[in-house]
Amino acid sequence: MVPRFAERMRNLGTETAFEVLAKAKALEKQGKSIVHLEIGEPDFDTPKNIKEAAMKAMNTGYTHYTPAAGIPEFREAIAEYISKTRKIPVSPDEVVVTPGAKPIIFFSILAYVNPGEEVLYVNPGFPMYESVANFVDAKTVPIPLLEENDFRADPEYIKSKITKKTKMIIINSPENPTGGVLTKEDLEIIADSIANRDDILVLSDEIYSRIIYEGIHHSIASLPAMKEKTIILDGFSKTYAMTGWRLGYGIMQKDLAQKVTQLMINSNSCTSAFTQMAGIEALKGPQADAEKMVAEFKRRREVIVEGLNKIKGFSCKKPHGAFYVFPNIKKTGKTGRELSDYLLNTAGVATLSGTAFGRFGEGYLRLSFANSVENIQKALTRISEAIGNL
């Protein structure tokens, strides 16, 4: 018997990084050497003080249900952190804690966007933006991130695409997969374009806000009159190398926070108790390990950008944030998917096609430099040799 799945499942996409990771792991089981540049995961261990806080919490009884929106002390710590870093007043009842930051994308769209309403989203961008918008049967409107604009979303383009049906605008800075960073001036134009629209929310994905190499991070929520129109998405996976802990949060207006909490109750009940206590330590404890990690990412950025620009058919801009490069590979004569498959199977280097992040990613690859300099150099040598044999 063939199961008859719900029609909505046709609209739900996936995250190609995990598919390529599975293929790479399968090749490794066959004895092939693979350099992993496909997955967006810091190769550093979670800082010791954070792990110790989790173990202490487990040993003192934090192994039970918590309030669905998060432990009060943790929500207070997050509110204090966002108030300080974004320079806006945030109260704990505007915070919802989730198992990873992805649920904030899912729950925000599910709670706020109706079928047929429009969601503007960056493309190439994190694939869950488009996937979840399609899942709720919204009309998806891509915002192309172009190399000639330094892979920044063009605020004037966003302004031109806003209609009466627009309900949400999704931005990401620093950006995955391109490393582009929005300027304060960019954000001001976006904010001005919805100044007279109380029905439009901006979902601002700021998960890489602490991984920035030039200048400082700007949040659209920090601009006048924009806090109530913004959902801030943030979490602990990238800054504190806590991908496996599944710990994220959203900052949003109180009434939306209540709806998102309802969705938490209906799906996850709550986020792990001891993980939340570790989150308090991450925010309030020493930041030296996180800062060292960013410094090392910056060093690796120089190595991978310089190396890619020496490879025939490649040209690579220097990313301003996150830990990805997005080289142009159009002169190789291969599509992104073709080249990604070729490099995995021939060179033993796992990368992602730019189209894994949307149709405007064609002609590019995404490579993560969340790997050692030694492995990055090994990958560069293998790529160069493989391209030479095309």
N, C-alpha and C positions, 0 to 999 in steps of 0.2 A: 504493500500500500504506500503510495506517495503522499506525504502530508501536504495539506493545503494550507500554506502559511498566510498570515494576514497580508493584505495588499500593501500596507504601509512598509513592510520589510523590503519591498523593492526599492524604496527611496533611501534606505540607510546605507551609507558608505562604510569605508574601513580606513585603517591607518596602515599604509603600505610598509612603513618601517618595520612593523612586526612581522609582516609576510616575508620581507627580505631577510630579516634576522633568522627566521625559521629555515629559509633556504640555505643561508650561510652556515647555520649550525648543522644542517644535514650534510653539507659538504665536508665540514670538519670531522664528522663522525666517519666519513669515508677516508679520512687521513689527509685531506687537503688543508694547507695553511691559508687562513683567512685573516685579513686585517679589517677590523670592524670600524667603518666610518659611516654606518647607516643609522645607528640608533642615537637618539638625543638624550644621552645619559652621561652625567659626569663620571669619570673613571676613578674619582677619589672616594675614599670611605667617608661615611657620615662622621662628623667630628666626635671625639671621644666624650666630651661633656654632655652631648645630646643623647648618646647611647646610654650613658650612665644615668641620666635623668629618667629615661624610659625604664631601665631596670629597677631603679628605686621606686618608680611609680607602680610597677607590677608587684613588687615585694611589699608594697604598703596598701594594696587593695584596689588599685585602679584597673580592674579587670572585668568591670560590669558595664551595664548600660549607662549612657550619659544623656543629658537633654539633647534632643534631636539637632538643635542649632549649634550645639557645642557646650563644653564645660564653661560656666560663667567666668572663671579666672582666665581661661584661655581667650575667650572673646574679649575680655577686658585688655589683655596683653596685645591682641591684634588691633583693637581700637586705638590703643596708645601708640602703637607702632605706625599705623596708617596716619593718625593725626600728626605725628611728628614728621614723617617722611613726605607726606603729600600736603602738609600744612593746611589741613581742613579739620573741623571738629567731627569726630566720629564717635558714636556711642555703641556699646556692646550689642544693643538690640538692632543695630544695622549690620551686624556680622553674622554670617552663616558658615559654619565649618563643614567641610565635606571630605569624603575619602578620596583625596586627590583633587586637583583643580578642574578636571574635565566635567564633573557634575554641575559646576557653575554654568558652563556653556549649555549643557543639556537642560538643566532646570530653568534657567533664565529664559531661554527661547520657548520652552514648553509652557511656562507660566505667563508669558507676555505676548507671544506672537500667534495670531489666528491664521487659519488657512487663507491663502490668497493675499495676505499682507506681505510687504516687501522687507527683506533683510539684505542690507548692503554689507559686503564682507571683503576683506583683502584677499587677493588672488595673484600669485601663489601665496598660500597661507596655510595655517594649520587645518588639515582636512575636515576636522570635526565641525568647523563653522558651517560649511556648506552641507555636510551630511545631516546635521541635526535640523537645519532650516528646511531641507528637503523632506525630512521625516515628518515634520508638522505640516507639510504641504504649503509652506510659504513660497513666495516667489523670490528666487535668489538673484541678486544683482551683484556681479563681481566688480571689485575695484582693482584694476590692474596695477601691479607694482612693476614699474619699468626700470630697466637698467640705466637708461639715460636720465632718470630722475633719482639715481642713487638708490633705487628700490624703496623709495618712500612713497606712501600713498599720496596722490595728488589731491589736496583739499578742494581745489576748484572743480575737479572731476566729481568728487563726492557731492559737492554742492549742486552740480548739474544733474545728478541722478536722483535727487530727493523729490518724491512726489507725494500726493495726498495719501497714498497707500503705504509709504515708508513707515515702518514701526521700530526698526532697530538698525544701528550701524555698528559693525564689529571692526575694531582696530586692534593692532598688536604692535607694541614698541617696547624694546627692541623686537625685531620681527623674526619669526621662524617661517620660511627657511632662509631668508636672504640676508639677515643681519642688519637690515635697514632700520633707521631710527627717526621717528618724527620729531620735528623741531617744535618749539613753543609757538612759533608763528603758524606752522601747519595746524596745530591744535586750535589756535585762536580762530582760524578761518572755519574749521569744522564746527566749532562751538557757535560762531556767529550765524552759520547757515541754518541752525535749528533753534535760534534764540526765541523765535515766536511759535515754536512747536512743543507743546507740553506733552504730546503723545509719543514722541520719539525718545528712545533710550539708546545710549552708547554703551556697548559692552567693550570695555577696555582691558584687553589681555595684557597684564603687566608681569607675567611670570618671570621674565628675564630682566626686570628693572634693576637688579643689582649687578647684572653682568653687562657692563657698558664700558667702552674703552676710551672714548673721547667725549668731553663735556659731561652733562648730567642728565638724568632721566627726568622727563616732564610728563605729568599725568594730566589728562584733560579734566579730571575731577577737581583739580586745583584751581581751575579758571573760574572767574565770577559766574555764579548762577548755574554751574555745571555739576556740582556735587549731586543734586537731586535727580539729575538726568543721566547719571553714570552708574554703571555696575563695574566695580573694580574686581578683576580676577587676579588672584595671586596665590602663592603656595610655597612649599618648602623643597620640592624635588630638585630644582636647579641650583638655587643659592646654597643649600646646605647638603647637597648630594644625598637626598632622601627619597629617591624615586620609588623604592620598594616600600616605603612607609605609608604611602598614599595619604597625603595630608595637604589640603588646600582650603581656600576660603573665598567668599565673595563679600564685598561691601556694597550695600544697596539701600534704597529707601525702605523704611520700616514695613510698609504694607507689602512690598514685594518680598522682603525677607520672610514674612509670615507665610507667603505662598510657597516660597522655595523650601522653607522648613516643612511644610505639608508634604512636599514631594520627597524630602528626605525621609519622613516618617513612613511614607508609602513604599519606599524603595530600599533604603539602607538601615533604617531605624536611627542609627547614629554612627559617628566616627569612633574608631578605637580609642578607649580612655587613656591608656598609657602613652599612645602616640601623641595625643593632645598635650599631655604633660611634657613630653619631649619638645613639642612645639613652643611651649612657654620658655624652656631653656634656650632653644634656638634663637628666639627673639631677644631675650633679656641677658643671655650669657655672652661670653667672649666672641668677638666677630673675626678674630685673627685668621682662623682657618678658611672662612669664606673669602676673606680678602686675598689670602695667598692663592686660593684656587683661581680667582679672577686674574691675578697677576700672571699665573702660569698659562691660563687660556690666552692671554694677550701675547705671551712669548710664542705659543704654538701658532697663533694666527699669523705671525710674521713668517714662520717657517712654511706653512702650507700655502699661503698666498704667493710667496716668492717662488716656491716650487711649481705650483700649478701654472704660473705665467711663463715658465720655461718649457712647458709641454706643448708640442705641436698641436694646433687646433683649439687650444684652451686659452681663455682670457678670464681673469678673475679680479673682481673688485674687492677691496678690503672692507670687511664688515665692521660696522661700528658698535655692534652689540651681539649678544647671544654667543653660541659657539659653533656656528655653521658658516661655511663658504658656499657660494652659489655660482660656480664658474659657468661661463658661456662656452658651449661645446659645439656650436653650430658649424664651425669650420672643419669639424671632423667628418662631416657628411653623414653622421648617425643621429637618430632621434635619441632623446634622453633614455627611453626605455631600452632601446637597442644597445646603447653604450653601457648602461648600468648592468644589463645582463652579460654583456661581453666581458666587462671588467671583473665581475664576480666569477664567472666560469673559466675565464682565460688567465686573469691576473691574480685572482684570489683577493680582490679588494671589494668589499661590500659598500655600495653607494646607493643613492636613491635618485630616480629620475625626477626632474623638476615637475613633471606632470602628476606626480604623487601628491602635489600640493595645489593642483588646479591647472586648467588649460593654458593659463598665461605662463606656466613654468616650462613649456616646451622649449627645447634648445638649451636646457641647463641641467646640471646635476646638483644635488645637495650632498655635501660631505661634512660630517661632524668632526671637529678637531678636539673632541672630548676624549682624546687618546694620547698616549705618550709621544714625545717628539721622535723617539726611536721608531715607533710604529708608523707615525706619519711619514717619516723619511722613507721607510720601507715601502709604504703604499705609493709614494710619489715615484720611486724607482720602478715599481711594478707597472704603474699606469703608463709611465713614459715608454717602457719597453713594449707594452701591449699596443699602445697607439702607433708606435713605430712599425708594428707588424700588420697594421690594417691595410 
